[in-house]
Amino acid sequence: MFKRLTNRIRLAGGVLLHGRLPAQGLRTVPEISPAEVAEAREFFPLDKFFIYGHARSGTTLLTRLIRLHPEVHCNYQGHFFTRQPTLEGLVNRPEIEDWFTRRSNRWNRGRDLSPVVLRVISDYIMEREARPMGIKVVGDKSPNNLLNGEAVRLAHKVYPDGKIIFIVRDGRDAAVSHRFQAFIDATQHLSKEDWRIRAAFEHDPEPFLRGERSIFTEKGISAAANDWVTNVYETDEAGRSIFGEHYISLRYEDLLAHPWEQMSRLWAFLGVDTNLPDLPEILNAELTSNPDRDWQKQKAGDLVSPLEKGKSGSWRELFTERDKAVFQHVAGEVMAHWGYGWK
């Protein structure tokens, strides 16, 4: 009671002094309760899942493949829990807490309505697209390397009954792919040194492809290694400890090498039938296309023409000895854990 009263006085004072509400600190939004989950599922019954992974780790390919199953739908980058302000940004201000918890609000049943509101919003967004398709399971694919393990915790607060699929790619290949994505799609973030490297590669890629000249700045290769280690370690640790049996991981390289084995494992994890007769043929047909590669060639053909999009092991051609040493020093332990060597 006292907290609500002081909060209202502070807000009123801000309006009198400044003619507007003062800037607010963020609050901690409570987790959804089991009873609220059960109620939400009465209105939105489809099972939910979330595909996480570091940027350029195969999340897009996995999305294309996983939704080949007629009972599964997945769409791209809602960033419900993976990019600020996240879904919680809708309700994490103190004045929203005051609204959703005040005693005169007879709809809240004596509890903060915030987690129910978040669940309903995300459920509706996903199910309005999936239900007309006759889908049983619906998910979102959003790379989580901006929030790492926190993205797992935020998802569990709203979807303790949901599932997490985490795809891991060799950090060196992910770094190479991410670098060229920056060269093509995020040039506004390039430094002068980045632009010099980009121009040199476009003019004569051979020294780079022989490992004689690096596509990375010294600061850039170190940051790439650190970002990959943080994402992979935190996400896997949080996924296993928080979601338990509702968490599964796979390697991008295994998906390419054994697509049916990996996809049937994931579809079984989602609880759908893996014995549909046409699935293997449909899967193989989808693997022959690469829309991302085609788009990059169309947008920056001269820059990416020397590269094979989505290839495993591109780092072997593009990493200098310095790049290898930095990555080994920063990421060697995590790489070894996931089976990534140097041969």
N, C-alpha and C positions, 0 to 999 in steps of 0.2 A: 504493500500500500504506500509506504513512505517512498520507495523507489519510484513508483509511478508519479507520485505527487511532485517530487523534486525534478523529475524529468520534464513534467509539464511546465513547471515554473521556469526551468532553464530554456525551454522552447519558446515560451511566451516572452521572456526577456530578450531573446535573440531577435524576435520579430519586432519588438518595440525599439531596440537599439539600431538594428540594421535593415529593417523592413523586409526581412526574409528569415528563413530558418537557418540556424548556424550549422556548420559542417558537423557531421555526426561520426563518432567512432563506430566500428563494426562490432556486432555482438556475436556470440556463439549460438548458432541455431541448434535446437535439440534434435535428437534422432527420432525417426518415426517409430511408433510403438507397434508391437505385434498385432494388437487389435486394430490399429489404423491401417496396417498392411492388409489385413483380412478384409476390412471394409473397402479399401481401394480396389482390391481384386474383384469384388463383386461388380464394380462398375467397369473396370479395365482388366479383364481376365488374362490377357496374353502374357506369357513369360517374357522377361526382358533380359538382354545381355548387352555388354559393352566391350568393344574391341579396343585395346590399348596397345601402344608400342611407341618407341622413339620415332621421330620424324625420319622418313625414308627407310623404314624397316619392313615394308610390305603390307602395311595395313590396308592400302587401297586394293591390292591384288586379293588379299584375304576376303575383303568385303565382296568383291565381284564373285568370288568362288562360293562363299558361304551362302549367298542368297540365290544360288542356282537351285537349291533344294526348294521344292514347291511349298513347303510348310514354313520356310524361314524368309524373313525380310530384314534387310539392313540398309541403312542410308548413311550419308556422310556428315560428319563433323557438326553435330549439334553442340558439342563442347559443353554438355551439361555440367561436367565435373572436371574438365581438363584445361580450361583457359579462363582467366579472370575476366569478368567478375564471377563466373560460374552461375549455376542455377541459384545458389544461395544469395547472389547479389540482389535478387528480387525481394528478399525479406530480412536481410541481416542488419538493418538499421534499427536503432532503439525505438524510434517512433512507430515502426511496424510491429515491433514486439508489444508496445503499449496497446496498439489497436487489436492485435490478435489475442492478447491475454486479459484485457480489461474485464472486470466482473460483469459489467452491463452487457457485454457481448454474449448473448445466450446461445450462440451457435458453437462456442468453443469447448463446451462441456468441461470447463474448468482447466483446460490445458492449452498451451500455445498451439495455434492452428498452423504455424509456419511449415512444419514438415508435411502436413496433409496437403497444403497448397502446392508445395514443390512437387510432390508425388503426382498430384492430379495434372499439373501443367505438363510434366514430361510424359506421363502416360498418354495424355490426350494427343500430344504432338506425334508420338510414335504410332499410336493405334489408329488414328484417323487415316493414316496412309496404308497401314497393314491390313486392317479389317476387311476392306473391300476386296482384297486379294484372297481371302480365305486362309490367312496366315495363322499359325499357332504360336510362333516365336518371333519377336521383333527386337532389333538391336540398333545401336549407334556405333559408328567407327569414328573415334577422335584420338589422334596422337596425344599422348599424355606427357611429353617431355618438358612441358612448361611447369607442371605441378608434380610430376613424378609420383611418389607414394601417396601424397596428399590427395591425388585424384582417386585413388582406391578408397581411402577413408571417406571422402565426400560421397562417393557412390554408395557406400554401404549405409550411410546415414539415411538415405532415401530408399535404397533398394537392398535391404538385407536379404531379400529373397531372390535377388538378381544374380547374374553370373558374369564373370570377367574372363575374357580371352586375351592373353598377352603374347604378342609375337615379337621375337628377338631376332635381330640380324647382326652379323659380324659388324662390330662397331667401326671398323676401318672402311668397309663398303658403305655403311650408312653415312659416314663422314664425307666420303667422296661424292655420293649422290646428293647429300645435303648442300655440299659446296657448289655443285653445278646448278642445283635448284636456285641457290642464291644468285648465281651468275645470270640466270634466265628470268626468274620471277620476282626477285627481291633486290633489284639493283639499287633501290633507294637506300639500302642499308650498307652498301659497299663503301669502304674507305678508299682513299686515293691509291694506297698500295694494292688493295683488292682489284681496283680497276686496271692497274698496270699488269697484274698477273692475268687477269681475264683477257686483256688485249694481246698479251704475249702468247697465250695459249691459242687464241683464235688465229693469230698470224702464223705460228709455227708450233704445233702441238708435240712434235717429235721429242724434244728434250724432256718434256713432262712425261710422255709415255714411256721413256726409258729410265725414269726415276732420277734424272739428272737435275731437274728443276722442280720445285714443289708448287702445287696449286694452292698451298696454304701459307699464310703468314705463320711465324713462330707462335704468336699468341693464339692464332686461330686453331692450329692443330692441337695445342694443349687444351683449349676450351672444348673442342669437339670430343676429345677423349674423356675429359671430366664430365661433360654433359651425358655422354653415353653410359659411363659407369654409374653415375647417380641414378639415371632413369632405370637401368636394368636392375640394379641392386635393390633400390627402394620399392619399385613396383612389384618385383617378384617376392620380396620379403613381406610386404603388406598384403599382397594377394593371397599368399599361402596362410598367413597368420589370421587374417580377418575373414576372408571368404571360404577358406578351407576347401571342401569338396566342390564348391561352386567356383573354383578358380582353376584355370588350365593354361599351360604355356606351350609354345612350339617355336621352333627355329625356322626362319625364312628359308634357309638352305635345305632343310628337310622337306618343306612344302614343295620346293621346286623338284627335288630328287624323287620324292615319293608322294605325289599329290593325293592319290586315292587313299592311301594309308592315313595321311594326316587329316584329310577332310572327313573321312568316315569317322575318325576318332572325335573330331569336333562336332559333327552332327549328332553323334551318339551322346556326347556331353550335353548338347542342347535338348536331348530327349525326343528327337524325331527319327523316323524310320530310315535306316541306311540301306535297305534292301530293295529300293525302287529300281526297276530294271534298266532305266535309261540314264541313271545318274553318272556312271563312269564315262559314257560316251559324251554326255553334255559337258562334263568336267574337262575332258581332254580337248574338246572343241574350244572351250573358253580360254584354255591355256595357250592357244596358238595366237591370240590377239594380245596387243599391248597398247591400249589407248593412250597411256601416259607417254610412252615412247613416241608415238605418232604426233602427239600434241607438241612435245618438246622439239621434234625435228621441224615441225611446221613453224614454230615460233623462233627458233634459233638454230637452224639446220647446220650452218657452218661451225658453230661452237660445239655441238654435240655429235656431229657426224663421225668423229674418230672413236666414239664410245659405243658400247653395246649396253643399252638400257636394261636394268634389272639383272645384269650378269653378276654371278658370285665370283669374288676374287679380283675385282677391278683394282683394288688397292695394290696388288702386286706390281702392276704396271705404273701406278701413279704415286706411290709412296716413295719418298727419298729415304736415305738412311737416317736422316734426322727425324723424319716423320715416324718411322718404325721405332726408333729409340724412345721418342716421346710417348707413343701409344703403349709400348711395352711397359714403360715405367709407370704410367698412370693407370692403365687398364689391364695389365697382364694377368692379375689374379682373377678378375671377373671373367676375362676372356677364356682363361683355362677352365674355369668352372662350367662354362657353356660349350666347351669343346672346340674353341677356336685356337689354332696353332699358327705357326709361322712358315710352314712348308707350302 
